[in-house]
Amino acid sequence: MSTELTDPAVSPPAESGSAPTRRTFIATTTVAGGAALAGGLVAVPLPGSVEAAAAETPHGSRVSLTVNGVRHTVTIDNRTSLLDLLREHLDLTGSKKGCNAGACGACTVLVDGRRVNSCLTLTVRLDGAEVTTIEGLAKGDRLHPLQQAFIDQDAFQCGYCTPGQIMSGVACVQEGHTGSAEEIREWMSGNICRCGCYVKIERAVQQTAGRK
Protein backbone atom coordinates (compact mmCIF):
# COMPACT_ATOMS: atom_id res chain seq x y z
CA MET A 1 0.00 0.00 0.00
CA SER A 2 1.42 3.39 -0.95
CA THR A 3 2.13 5.90 1.81
CA GLU A 4 2.94 8.77 -0.48
CA LEU A 5 1.32 11.97 0.67
CA THR A 6 -0.35 14.07 -1.97
CA ASP A 7 -1.88 17.49 -1.90
CA PRO A 8 -5.70 17.59 -2.02
CA ALA A 9 -7.20 18.56 -5.37
CA VAL A 10 -7.26 22.31 -5.71
CA SER A 11 -8.95 24.28 -8.45
CA PRO A 12 -6.48 26.28 -10.57
CA PRO A 13 -6.23 29.94 -9.61
CA ALA A 14 -8.55 32.20 -11.47
CA GLU A 15 -5.82 34.82 -12.05
CA SER A 16 -2.15 34.44 -12.87
CA GLY A 17 -1.27 36.95 -10.14
CA SER A 18 -2.95 35.04 -7.32
CA ALA A 19 -1.04 33.51 -4.37
CA PRO A 20 1.18 30.47 -5.16
CA THR A 21 0.13 26.98 -4.11
CA ARG A 22 1.58 25.35 -0.99
CA ARG A 23 3.72 23.07 -3.13
CA THR A 24 5.23 26.02 -5.05
CA PHE A 25 5.83 27.96 -1.84
CA ILE A 26 7.66 25.07 -0.12
CA ALA A 27 9.82 24.36 -3.17
CA THR A 28 10.76 28.02 -3.57
CA THR A 29 11.61 28.65 0.09
CA THR A 30 13.62 25.43 0.38
CA VAL A 31 15.86 26.36 -2.53
CA ALA A 32 16.25 29.95 -1.35
CA GLY A 33 16.96 28.91 2.23
CA GLY A 34 19.59 26.39 1.19
CA ALA A 35 21.35 28.95 -0.97
CA ALA A 36 21.29 31.52 1.82
CA LEU A 37 22.64 29.02 4.37
CA ALA A 38 25.58 28.19 2.13
CA GLY A 39 26.22 31.81 1.27
CA GLY A 40 24.91 31.29 -2.23
CA LEU A 41 27.57 28.65 -3.00
CA VAL A 42 26.21 25.11 -2.82
CA ALA A 43 28.38 22.18 -3.90
CA VAL A 44 26.92 18.78 -3.06
CA PRO A 45 28.78 15.67 -4.30
CA LEU A 46 26.62 13.41 -6.42
CA PRO A 47 25.93 9.97 -4.92
CA GLY A 48 28.53 7.48 -6.17
CA SER A 49 30.95 10.20 -7.32
CA VAL A 50 34.64 10.25 -6.41
CA GLU A 51 34.06 13.29 -4.20
CA ALA A 52 31.27 11.54 -2.29
CA ALA A 53 33.41 8.44 -1.77
CA ALA A 54 36.28 10.57 -0.46
CA ALA A 55 33.97 12.37 1.95
CA GLU A 56 32.67 9.07 3.33
CA THR A 57 36.06 7.34 3.65
CA PRO A 58 37.73 8.02 7.04
CA HIS A 59 41.45 8.80 7.06
CA GLY A 60 43.73 6.23 8.66
CA SER A 61 47.24 6.26 10.09
CA ARG A 62 49.90 3.72 10.97
CA VAL A 63 50.86 3.84 14.64
CA SER A 64 53.43 1.88 16.63
CA LEU A 65 53.18 1.75 20.42
CA THR A 66 54.09 -0.59 23.24
CA VAL A 67 51.28 -1.95 25.40
CA ASN A 68 52.22 -3.88 28.54
CA GLY A 69 55.67 -4.53 27.13
CA VAL A 70 54.47 -5.78 23.75
CA ARG A 71 55.08 -3.73 20.61
CA HIS A 72 52.06 -3.24 18.36
CA THR A 73 51.92 -1.62 14.92
CA VAL A 74 48.40 -0.91 13.73
CA THR A 75 46.70 0.99 10.94
CA ILE A 76 43.61 2.66 12.36
CA ASP A 77 41.02 5.31 11.73
CA ASN A 78 42.37 8.63 13.00
CA ARG A 79 39.29 8.95 15.21
CA THR A 80 40.03 5.77 17.18
CA SER A 81 40.46 6.38 20.90
CA LEU A 82 43.07 4.53 22.91
CA LEU A 83 40.24 2.84 24.81
CA ASP A 84 38.72 1.46 21.61
CA LEU A 85 42.13 0.34 20.39
CA LEU A 86 42.68 -1.59 23.62
CA ARG A 87 39.25 -3.16 23.78
CA GLU A 88 38.34 -3.72 20.14
CA HIS A 89 41.71 -4.24 18.44
CA LEU A 90 44.01 -5.69 21.11
CA ASP A 91 41.38 -7.60 23.16
CA LEU A 92 42.46 -5.90 26.39
CA THR A 93 39.05 -5.40 27.96
CA GLY A 94 40.18 -4.64 31.50
CA SER A 95 39.91 -0.90 30.88
CA LYS A 96 36.19 -0.14 31.05
CA LYS A 97 34.06 2.17 28.94
CA GLY A 98 31.95 3.96 31.52
CA CYS A 99 30.88 7.46 30.49
CA ASN A 100 33.10 7.64 27.36
CA ALA A 101 33.43 11.35 28.15
CA GLY A 102 36.33 11.52 30.60
CA ALA A 103 34.14 12.01 33.65
CA CYS A 104 34.22 8.66 35.49
CA GLY A 105 37.81 7.41 35.27
CA ALA A 106 36.88 3.77 34.57
CA CYS A 107 39.13 3.79 31.50
CA THR A 108 42.25 5.14 33.24
CA VAL A 109 45.57 3.77 31.94
CA LEU A 110 49.18 4.92 32.12
CA VAL A 111 50.85 6.48 29.08
CA ASP A 112 54.59 6.96 29.56
CA GLY A 113 53.98 6.63 33.28
CA ARG A 114 51.24 9.25 33.49
CA ARG A 115 47.58 8.48 33.96
CA VAL A 116 45.17 9.42 31.20
CA ASN A 117 41.52 8.87 30.37
CA SER A 118 41.91 6.50 27.45
CA CYS A 119 38.43 7.33 26.13
CA LEU A 120 39.60 10.89 25.41
CA THR A 121 43.06 9.99 24.10
CA LEU A 122 43.47 9.59 20.34
CA THR A 123 45.66 6.63 19.43
CA VAL A 124 47.11 8.51 16.46
CA ARG A 125 48.89 10.82 18.92
CA LEU A 126 50.64 7.96 20.74
CA ASP A 127 53.19 6.82 18.18
CA GLY A 128 56.18 5.50 20.13
CA ALA A 129 54.37 5.67 23.49
CA GLU A 130 54.51 3.15 26.35
CA VAL A 131 51.05 2.17 27.59
CA THR A 132 50.29 0.20 30.74
CA THR A 133 46.83 -1.20 31.43
CA ILE A 134 45.42 -3.18 34.32
CA GLU A 135 46.44 -6.38 32.51
CA GLY A 136 50.09 -5.30 32.65
CA LEU A 137 50.44 -4.71 36.40
CA ALA A 138 50.79 -8.26 37.72
CA LYS A 139 54.04 -10.18 37.27
CA GLY A 140 52.80 -13.63 36.37
CA ASP A 141 50.84 -14.90 39.37
CA ARG A 142 52.21 -12.16 41.63
CA LEU A 143 49.79 -9.26 41.93
CA HIS A 144 50.85 -5.65 41.98
CA PRO A 145 50.92 -4.39 45.62
CA LEU A 146 47.90 -2.16 44.98
CA GLN A 147 45.93 -5.05 43.47
CA GLN A 148 46.68 -7.07 46.59
CA ALA A 149 45.76 -4.09 48.78
CA PHE A 150 42.37 -3.83 47.08
CA ILE A 151 41.74 -7.46 48.07
CA ASP A 152 43.07 -6.97 51.61
CA GLN A 153 40.93 -3.86 52.16
CA ASP A 154 37.86 -5.21 50.31
CA ALA A 155 37.99 -2.05 48.22
CA PHE A 156 35.49 -3.04 45.55
CA GLN A 157 31.93 -4.27 45.15
CA CYS A 158 30.65 -4.49 41.57
CA GLY A 159 34.23 -4.10 40.30
CA TYR A 160 33.41 -2.09 37.20
CA CYS A 161 35.45 0.94 38.26
CA THR A 162 38.20 -1.13 39.89
CA PRO A 163 40.67 -1.28 36.95
CA GLY A 164 40.58 2.48 36.57
CA GLN A 165 40.77 3.01 40.34
CA ILE A 166 43.83 0.78 40.59
CA MET A 167 45.61 2.41 37.63
CA SER A 168 44.92 5.85 39.07
CA GLY A 169 46.04 4.67 42.50
CA VAL A 170 49.31 3.32 41.10
CA ALA A 171 50.01 6.71 39.55
CA CYS A 172 48.98 8.45 42.77
CA VAL A 173 51.60 6.45 44.70
CA GLN A 174 54.28 6.97 42.03
CA GLU A 175 53.59 10.70 41.99
CA GLY A 176 53.96 10.91 45.77
CA HIS A 177 50.43 12.17 46.40
CA THR A 178 49.87 10.02 49.48
CA GLY A 179 50.91 12.36 52.27
CA SER A 180 47.49 12.28 53.90
CA ALA A 181 44.02 10.83 53.48
CA GLU A 182 42.85 14.19 52.19
CA GLU A 183 45.62 14.32 49.59
CA ILE A 184 44.78 10.82 48.37
CA ARG A 185 41.11 11.71 48.06
CA GLU A 186 41.98 14.85 46.10
CA TRP A 187 44.27 13.07 43.63
CA MET A 188 41.86 10.14 43.22
CA SER A 189 38.82 12.37 42.79
CA GLY A 190 38.68 11.83 39.04
CA ASN A 191 37.68 8.19 39.58
CA ILE A 192 34.06 7.58 40.47
CA CYS A 193 32.87 4.53 42.42
CA ARG A 194 29.11 4.19 42.17
CA CYS A 195 29.15 1.58 44.96
CA GLY A 196 30.72 4.15 47.33
CA CYS A 197 33.86 2.25 48.36
CA TYR A 198 35.92 5.41 48.67
CA VAL A 199 37.12 4.85 52.25
CA LYS A 200 38.38 1.35 51.45
CA ILE A 201 40.00 2.53 48.21
CA GLU A 202 41.79 5.23 50.20
CA ARG A 203 43.01 2.60 52.69
CA ALA A 204 44.27 0.41 49.85
CA VAL A 205 46.32 3.30 48.46
CA GLN A 206 47.64 4.05 51.94
CA GLN A 207 48.65 0.39 52.39
CA THR A 208 50.51 0.41 49.07
CA ALA A 209 52.28 3.66 49.95
CA GLY A 210 53.44 2.09 53.23
CA ARG A 211 51.35 4.38 55.39
CA LYS A 212 49.02 1.66 56.71
C-alpha positions, 0 to 999 in steps of 0.5 A: 500500500502506498504511503505517499502523501499528496496534496488535495485537489485544488482548483487552478487559480482564477488569475495568474497573479494570485497567491502560489500553491503550498507546493510552489511555496515550499519548493521556492523557500527550500531552494532559497533557504539552502542557498542563503545558508551556504552563502549562495555557494552550494556544492553537493557531491553526487551519490557514487561520485569520487568526491562523495566516496572521499567524503565518506572514507575516514582517514587512517594512520599507521601507529606503533606503540608498546602496550604492557611490554608488547610492541604493536603496529596498527593501521587505524582510523584517525578517530580511534580512541586509545580505549577502543584500540585496547578493547576492540583491536588488542582484546584488552578489555580490563579498561572499562568504557563507563561514560566515554566522556572523561568524567568517570575514570573507569578507562584510566591507563598509564601512558609513559607513566602518566595516567590518562583517560583513554576514552579521550586519548586519540591513538594517532597521537601515541606513536612511540608511546609506552602504555600500561593497562590493568592487565600489565600490572601483575608479574605472572601470578604475583599481583601488583601491591595495589591489586593485593591491597584492594583485596586486603581492604575489600575495596570493591563491590561491583568491580566495574570501576576497579581497573581504573581506580587501581591504575589511578592509585598506582600513579597516585603512589608513584607521583607521591600524592599520598601524604594524607588521606585528604591528599589521596582523596583529592588526587583520586577524585577523578575516579568515580565509584558508584558503589561508594567504596571510597574509604576502602579505596583510600586505605588500599592506596595508603597500604601500598604507599606504606602508610598503613 
